[in-house]
Amino acid sequence: MVASCPGVAALTAGPFGTVATYLPGESVPGVRLHDEVVEIHVAVRYGRPIPEIVAGVHEAVGPLSGDRRVDVMVDDVTETEEARKVGSS
């Protein structure tokens, strides 16, 4: 859902590769759930204003977040369709 928002190239695991939600048998990189906050980490495509991209992510995630605040972190800006993996070496 977030990755399909206009201007979002990919979800990222954050600058140290630690941002993820763990589910049975899999993990979702780029999303971290806290008691009061949903934290979303993204790489964005160059060319679209970042505040517009962030607003689109808020619009997509907001209805699913319940009473939690949604924080969107832009970890990378890329010119290509494939975002480089932030935090990986």
Secondary structure, 3 states (H helix, E strand, C coil): CHHHCCCEEEECCCCCCCCEEEECCEEEECEEECCCEEEEEEEEECCCCHHHHHHHHHHHHHHHCCCCEEEEEEEEEECCCCCCCCCCC
